[in-house]
Amino acid sequence: MSQQARHEHIVELVNAKGFVSIENLASHFDVTPQTMRRDINTLATENRVRRFHGGASAAPSTQNTEYTTRKHLQSPEKSRIAKIVANHIPDHASLFINIGTTNEAIAKELLNHSGLKIITNNLHVASIVSGKDDFEVIIAGGKVRSKDGGIIGEATMDFVSQFRVDYGIIGISGIDEEGSLLDFDYQEVRVSQAIIANSREVILAVDHTKFGRHAMICLGKLQDIDLLVTDHPLENNYQNLILNSDVRCLIADNELPE
């Protein structure tokens, strides 16, 4: 097993159990305790777990991983998700794109399209798509969050509410076991809620590590979205939640049976 794959499994185990000892993790992955301590130190630096003497617990639900770290996490998976989302968007459509590194990957894939009208509160997305001569790009007003180029606040929410678009592409920080969509910043959540309310079709783009991840602010429920795009087959609990919420789900190049 590669180190990256082991890290993903460590996070999944810690999130599922709440706390796991170094000894149990080392035994589970058949590595030395020293190797496991290095893994835990790396994951703690990325804010994906909390390091304790003798083990690790789930990461806090009040603070997100740093943007520079998130930008590189699950990069191949985000690229696959981005291709699927871009394939779903027709030329000459209007769309919102909110904050998130997966959405930035989607913006890159949309460069192959023609005649899009894009409204975004993400400076990185605006930078990516603004070079296309046949795109109309509108940046929401509001407070710029220096750590990730997100634009948030009451002015942003009011601005978004003036439009009615074909597609709203959103990203979030976590989906809990009851199907709640979760994030870390109240102002960012309010903007995302405005995007959902003013989009004819809402697309949620999330990699598999967001399932079972907790954050403090509730954005909504799975039934608030129309299409979920992810990169990995889901556990039965989430498959049932999605089917019961009447949400279409695409995984890599495959669609879950309805």
C-alpha positions as CSV (number, residue, x, y, z in Angstrom):
1,M,0.0,0.0,0.0
2,S,1.3,3.4,-0.9
3,Q,1.8,6.1,1.7
4,Q,-0.9,8.2,0.3
5,A,-3.4,5.3,0.3
6,R,-2.4,4.5,3.9
7,H,-3.0,8.1,4.9
8,E,-6.5,8.0,3.4
9,H,-7.3,4.8,5.3
10,I,-5.9,6.2,8.6
11,V,-8.2,9.2,8.3
12,E,-11.2,6.9,7.5
13,L,-10.5,4.7,10.6
14,V,-10.0,7.7,12.9
15,N,-13.2,9.3,11.7
16,A,-15.1,6.1,12.1
17,K,-13.8,5.2,15.6
18,G,-13.1,8.7,17.1
19,F,-9.7,7.7,18.5
20,V,-7.3,5.0,17.5
21,S,-4.0,4.1,19.2
22,I,-0.6,4.1,17.5
23,E,-0.3,0.4,18.3
24,N,-3.6,-0.5,16.7
25,L,-2.9,1.5,13.6
26,A,0.6,0.0,13.2
27,S,-0.8,-3.5,13.6
28,H,-3.7,-2.8,11.2
29,F,-1.3,-1.5,8.4
30,D,1.6,-3.9,9.3
31,V,4.1,-1.0,9.7
32,T,6.3,0.0,12.6
33,P,5.0,2.4,15.3
34,Q,7.7,4.8,14.2
35,T,6.2,4.8,10.7
36,M,2.8,5.3,12.1
37,R,3.9,8.2,14.2
38,R,5.3,9.9,11.1
39,D,2.0,9.4,9.3
40,I,0.1,10.8,12.2
41,N,2.4,13.8,12.4
42,T,1.9,14.5,8.6
43,L,-1.9,14.2,8.9
44,A,-2.0,16.4,11.9
45,T,0.0,19.1,10.1
46,E,-2.6,18.9,7.3
47,N,-5.3,19.2,10.0
48,R,-6.9,15.9,8.9
49,V,-6.5,14.3,12.3
50,R,-5.6,15.4,15.8
51,R,-2.4,14.0,17.3
52,F,-2.5,12.8,20.9
53,H,0.0,10.9,23.0
54,G,-0.4,7.3,22.0
55,G,-2.8,7.9,19.1
56,A,-4.9,10.1,16.9
57,S,-8.5,11.4,17.0
58,A,-10.8,12.9,14.4
59,A,-9.9,16.4,13.2
60,P,-11.8,19.4,14.9
61,S,-15.1,20.4,13.3
62,T,-14.4,24.1,13.7
63,Q,-11.4,24.5,11.4
64,N,-10.8,23.5,7.8
65,T,-7.5,22.2,6.3
66,E,-5.2,25.0,5.0
67,Y,-5.9,26.0,1.4
68,T,-2.4,25.2,0.2
69,T,-2.8,21.7,1.6
70,R,-6.3,21.2,0.2
71,K,-5.1,22.2,-3.3
72,H,-2.9,19.2,-3.5
73,L,-5.0,16.6,-1.7
74,Q,-6.8,14.1,-4.0
75,S,-5.7,16.0,-7.0
76,P,-6.2,13.1,-9.5
77,E,-9.6,12.4,-8.0
78,K,-10.6,16.1,-8.4
79,S,-9.5,16.0,-12.0
80,R,-11.8,13.0,-12.7
81,I,-14.7,14.7,-10.9
82,A,-14.1,17.9,-12.9
83,K,-14.3,16.1,-16.2
84,I,-17.6,14.6,-15.4
85,V,-19.1,17.9,-14.2
86,A,-17.8,19.7,-17.3
87,N,-19.3,17.1,-19.5
88,H,-22.7,17.7,-17.9
89,I,-22.6,21.5,-18.7
90,P,-23.7,22.4,-22.2
91,D,-22.2,25.3,-24.2
92,H,-23.9,28.7,-23.8
93,A,-25.1,27.8,-20.2
94,S,-25.2,30.1,-17.3
95,L,-23.7,29.0,-14.0
96,F,-22.6,29.8,-10.5
97,I,-19.3,28.3,-9.2
98,N,-18.5,28.7,-5.5
99,I,-15.4,28.3,-3.4
100,G,-13.3,25.2,-3.4
101,T,-10.3,23.5,-4.9
102,T,-12.5,20.9,-6.7
103,N,-14.4,23.8,-8.3
104,E,-11.1,25.3,-9.5
105,A,-10.4,22.0,-11.3
106,I,-13.9,22.1,-12.8
107,A,-13.2,25.7,-14.0
108,K,-10.1,24.4,-15.9
109,E,-12.2,21.7,-17.6
110,L,-14.8,24.2,-18.6
111,L,-12.2,26.1,-20.8
112,N,-13.1,23.6,-23.6
113,H,-16.7,25.0,-23.7
114,S,-18.1,27.9,-25.6
115,G,-20.2,30.9,-24.7
116,L,-20.5,30.2,-20.9
117,K,-21.8,32.9,-18.5
118,I,-20.1,32.3,-15.2
119,I,-20.8,34.0,-11.9
120,T,-18.3,33.2,-9.1
121,N,-17.3,34.2,-5.6
122,N,-13.9,32.5,-6.1
123,L,-11.0,34.6,-7.3
124,H,-9.1,31.6,-8.5
125,V,-12.0,30.4,-10.6
126,A,-12.4,33.9,-12.1
127,S,-8.7,34.0,-13.0
128,I,-8.9,30.6,-14.7
129,V,-12.0,31.3,-16.8
130,S,-11.5,35.1,-17.5
131,G,-9.0,34.4,-20.3
132,K,-11.7,32.9,-22.6
133,D,-12.9,35.6,-25.1
134,D,-16.3,34.0,-25.5
135,F,-17.0,33.6,-21.8
136,E,-18.8,36.3,-19.8
137,V,-17.3,36.2,-16.3
138,I,-18.9,38.1,-13.4
139,I,-17.2,38.3,-10.0
140,A,-19.4,38.7,-6.9
141,G,-18.8,41.6,-4.6
142,G,-17.9,41.3,-1.0
143,K,-15.1,40.6,1.4
144,V,-12.1,38.7,-0.1
145,R,-10.8,35.9,2.2
146,S,-7.1,36.1,1.8
147,K,-6.4,32.5,2.7
148,D,-8.1,31.0,-0.3
149,G,-9.4,33.8,-2.6
150,G,-13.0,33.3,-1.6
151,I,-15.5,36.2,-1.6
152,I,-18.0,36.1,1.2
153,G,-20.4,38.2,3.2
154,E,-23.9,39.8,3.1
155,A,-23.0,41.8,-0.1
156,T,-21.9,38.6,-1.8
157,M,-25.2,36.8,-0.8
158,D,-27.3,39.8,-2.0
159,F,-25.4,39.9,-5.3
160,V,-25.9,36.2,-6.0
161,S,-29.6,36.5,-5.2
162,Q,-30.0,38.9,-8.2
163,F,-29.4,36.1,-10.7
164,R,-31.2,33.0,-11.8
165,V,-28.9,30.6,-13.6
166,D,-29.0,27.1,-15.3
167,Y,-26.5,25.4,-13.0
168,G,-25.0,26.0,-9.6
169,I,-21.8,24.2,-8.9
170,I,-20.9,24.0,-5.2
171,G,-18.3,22.3,-3.1
172,I,-18.5,21.6,0.7
173,S,-16.3,20.4,3.5
174,G,-18.2,17.4,4.7
175,I,-21.3,15.2,4.4
176,D,-22.3,13.5,7.7
177,E,-24.0,10.2,8.3
178,E,-27.5,11.7,8.2
179,G,-27.0,13.5,4.8
180,S,-26.3,17.0,6.2
181,L,-24.1,19.1,4.0
182,L,-21.5,20.8,6.3
183,D,-18.9,23.6,6.1
184,F,-16.7,25.6,8.4
185,D,-17.6,29.3,7.6
186,Y,-21.0,30.7,8.3
187,Q,-20.7,33.5,5.7
188,E,-19.5,31.0,3.0
189,V,-22.5,28.8,3.8
190,R,-24.9,31.7,3.4
191,V,-23.5,32.4,-0.1
192,S,-23.8,28.7,-1.0
193,Q,-27.4,28.6,0.2
194,A,-28.1,31.6,-2.1
195,I,-26.5,29.8,-5.0
196,I,-28.7,26.7,-4.4
197,A,-31.8,28.9,-4.2
198,N,-31.1,30.6,-7.5
199,S,-30.0,27.7,-9.6
200,R,-32.3,25.6,-11.8
201,E,-30.0,22.5,-11.2
202,V,-27.6,22.2,-8.3
203,I,-24.4,20.1,-8.8
204,L,-22.4,19.0,-5.7
205,A,-18.8,18.0,-6.5
206,V,-17.0,16.2,-3.7
207,D,-14.3,13.6,-3.4
208,H,-14.8,10.6,-1.3
209,T,-12.9,11.9,1.7
210,K,-15.7,14.4,2.4
211,F,-18.2,11.6,3.3
212,G,-18.2,11.1,7.1
213,R,-16.2,14.3,7.6
214,H,-17.7,16.7,10.1
215,A,-17.9,20.5,10.2
216,M,-19.8,22.8,12.4
217,I,-22.1,24.8,10.0
218,C,-25.0,23.0,8.3
219,L,-25.5,24.2,4.7
220,G,-28.5,22.0,3.9
221,K,-29.4,18.4,3.1
222,L,-28.7,16.0,0.2
223,Q,-32.2,16.6,-1.1
224,D,-31.3,20.2,-1.7
225,I,-29.1,19.2,-4.6
226,D,-29.9,17.5,-8.0
227,L,-26.7,15.9,-9.0
228,L,-23.8,14.6,-6.8
229,V,-20.4,13.8,-8.5
230,T,-17.7,12.0,-6.7
231,D,-14.8,9.7,-7.4
232,H,-15.3,6.5,-5.4
233,P,-18.1,4.0,-4.8
234,L,-20.1,5.0,-1.7
235,E,-20.8,3.0,1.4
236,N,-24.3,1.5,1.6
237,N,-25.4,4.2,4.1
238,Y,-24.7,7.0,1.7
239,Q,-26.0,5.2,-1.3
240,N,-29.3,4.8,0.5
241,L,-29.3,8.4,1.6
242,I,-28.8,9.5,-2.0
243,L,-31.4,7.3,-3.4
244,N,-34.0,8.3,-0.7
245,S,-33.2,12.0,-1.4
246,D,-33.9,11.5,-5.1
247,V,-30.4,12.7,-6.1
248,R,-28.7,11.6,-9.2
249,C,-25.1,10.3,-8.5
250,L,-22.2,10.0,-10.9
251,I,-19.0,8.2,-9.8
252,A,-16.0,8.5,-12.1
253,D,-17.5,7.5,-15.5
254,N,-20.3,5.5,-14.0
255,E,-23.8,6.3,-12.8
256,L,-25.3,4.6,-9.8
257,P,-28.4,2.5,-10.7
258,E,-31.7,4.2,-9.9
